[in-house]
Amino acid sequence: MKTPLAVIVLAALLPLLAGEYYINLASQIVIFAVFAASINLLLGYGGLATLGHAAYLGVAAYLSAFLYLKLQLAHWAIAPLALIGTTLMAGVFGLVALRATGLGFLMLTLALSQVLWGTAYRWVSVTDGDNGLRGLARPMPFGINMNEAMPFYYFVLVIGVFAIWMMARFVSSPFGATLRGTRDQPRRMSALGYDVWLIRWITFIYAGFWGAVSGLLFVYYHKYIHPVSLSLANSAEGLLAVIAGGSGTLAGPIVGAAIVLLLKNWASAYIERWNMLLGFVFVFIVVLMPEGVVPGVKRLWQRRSASRG
Amino acid sequence: MATEALALDGVDALYGESHVLHGVSFSLAEGRVLALLGRNGAGKTTCMNTVIGFLRPRNGAVRVFGEPVQRLAPDVISRKGIGLVPQGRRVFARLTVKENLVVAHQKRGGAWTLERVFELFPRLKERQAQDAGSLSGGEQQMLAIARALMGNPRVLLLDEPSEGLAPLIVAEVGKTIARLKREGQSIVLVEQNIQLAFSLADEVVILNTGRVAFSGPLDQVRTNEALITQHLGVF
């Protein structure tokens, strides 16, 4: 329990030490960590690799921007509508995607999200196509102006911590144990009386919900949403962050999100082909620590303290 | 006559094109122990897989307390009261011992709770917070049995519980099964260890290449050396 608290305290102290650029970067990391953590529910605890999770981030963001810009609703009304709408969509998508597991599941999630991506490009009257929806203002909870980097960061941090805590509780609950059981031995779980499909479907919806939460934060941060947020590249980046950080661990998606965004931001300032660098880093991680950075470092640390010991 | 707990009635089962069970019939009365014996490949595990619903019989019926279940899914059959301790144990290696048990809990008005299971297997209580994958083979077998008991099964299927265990541990497993029998648990025991099976069984069914070669009370087998030699090998 000590480590998570220490991380939260450090994250809360960050704006005292860092400038606006880094505060904004930290906001993006927290948002991406929520997104990655929701992928981790499926990949790390359910054994279901998805390549379509950007769908939930993107649709929640689009819904929110559409309702704000075109229907001029208020944020307090929009947020629940966007979350409910996206979660319902996850329910329907789950019915389709969970017809299969493994590679079939991967392809179905990919196909579903590609449909949305294509729609976002083509349905110009709603999405403004390739221009994206712009002009969104950030919400002002309790009248606090969130256009400054610091208040927005705290807003994101509070929601991010809550989101990750809720996901951690989910996987450590008795239901989470059944989920991990279906990951390791689905047949055994059915012989113990469980409807494996139902367990996966509930998890799929829950992961979709938290993906939607990350999408709201995402659109508040950028005040803008473009079809690229629904793209395969975005889904894949989330998946890679989970794998690099360590799937099936609490800290893995957070560390993975930090790695991806730090690399993106630092490297892109110096190197034109920063995508290549990102690729090399992933190869490096997967070769050296196939289980991910968090379990990998833990293993090295234990070995070191054992040899000292 | 005692209540029929489990019955196979003319079951034909196939893996793809290969015909594994040929009209297999036997029944288990409530509170009894039936030993299902036979050489490797005789179809013992296939029988178990058919009962739990992993494999649907092509023909024939499987009844649990008189109710046909051969068309139902494994989770539904399990909730009808079938508990399976699978061959090779198959505990959830990355779940803790306690999680393995809690996950398996079905009330069904039965007496088995976490406390009672821990009382039966004190070793598991000591190790409840450990990942099940870190247990020894014998402990994993205990956990597999304990996990099945947590479901409060009306019929317990044990698929080769002595496989790969040291003799001392086998004796312990035997004692546990004997205790369950005394408590009135209906059991199907699949075994290669014939002594162990004979020490526990009321009834014996011998399978040979997917057919029932013998079915009857234990006394008729124990004394019939020809039968044993022919179908089970010398022991």
HADDOCK unambig.tbl for C-alpha pairs under 7 A between the chains (distance, minus, plus):
assign (segid A and resid 174 and name CA) (segid B and resid 103 and name CA) 6.77 0.50 0.50
assign (segid A and resid 177 and name CA) (segid B and resid 99 and name CA) 6.36 0.50 0.50
assign (segid A and resid 177 and name CA) (segid B and resid 103 and name CA) 6.61 0.50 0.50
assign (segid A and resid 178 and name CA) (segid B and resid 103 and name CA) 5.91 0.50 0.50
assign (segid A and resid 181 and name CA) (segid B and resid 92 and name CA) 6.36 0.50 0.50
assign (segid A and resid 184 and name CA) (segid B and resid 92 and name CA) 6.74 0.50 0.50
assign (segid A and resid 190 and name CA) (segid B and resid 74 and name CA) 5.55 0.50 0.50
assign (segid A and resid 190 and name CA) (segid B and resid 75 and name CA) 4.49 0.50 0.50
assign (segid A and resid 191 and name CA) (segid B and resid 52 and name CA) 6.63 0.50 0.50
assign (segid A and resid 191 and name CA) (segid B and resid 74 and name CA) 5.36 0.50 0.50
assign (segid A and resid 191 and name CA) (segid B and resid 75 and name CA) 5.49 0.50 0.50
assign (segid A and resid 191 and name CA) (segid B and resid 78 and name CA) 5.70 0.50 0.50
assign (segid A and resid 192 and name CA) (segid B and resid 75 and name CA) 6.46 0.50 0.50
assign (segid A and resid 192 and name CA) (segid B and resid 78 and name CA) 5.90 0.50 0.50
assign (segid A and resid 192 and name CA) (segid B and resid 104 and name CA) 5.84 0.50 0.50
assign (segid A and resid 193 and name CA) (segid B and resid 74 and name CA) 6.98 0.50 0.50
assign (segid A and resid 193 and name CA) (segid B and resid 75 and name CA) 3.83 0.50 0.50
assign (segid A and resid 193 and name CA) (segid B and resid 76 and name CA) 6.22 0.50 0.50
assign (segid A and resid 193 and name CA) (segid B and resid 78 and name CA) 4.74 0.50 0.50
assign (segid A and resid 193 and name CA) (segid B and resid 79 and name CA) 5.33 0.50 0.50
assign (segid A and resid 194 and name CA) (segid B and resid 75 and name CA) 5.15 0.50 0.50
assign (segid A and resid 195 and name CA) (segid B and resid 75 and name CA) 5.90 0.50 0.50
